[in-house]
């Protein structure tokens, strides 16, 4: 019983220290995986997805997706710049 309590009491501070605030929403989240590792993994998964799946040949729908993506990118960049967080965008492509 004491061992379980000791482990529990060790986990609480680690969990609290691992929390980070999300810039856009202001909510707290558990930040276990560093951003650089998360980005590297996401790029690998995206490359794998592209290798395993066929790209759309519907140019109209593809253009729409690109337009929406560009608007989202612009909005996020403007928000982060306005909040003084532009440096957090450095690793994103």
Secondary structure as GFF3:
##gff-version 3
##sequence-region A 1 93
A	DSSP	alpha_helix	2	17	.	.	.	ID=ss1
A	DSSP	beta_strand	19	21	.	.	.	ID=ss2
A	DSSP	beta_strand	28	30	.	.	.	ID=ss3
A	DSSP	alpha_helix	35	52	.	.	.	ID=ss4
A	DSSP	alpha_helix	59	82	.	.	.	ID=ss5
A	DSSP	three_ten_helix	86	89	.	.	.	ID=ss6
###
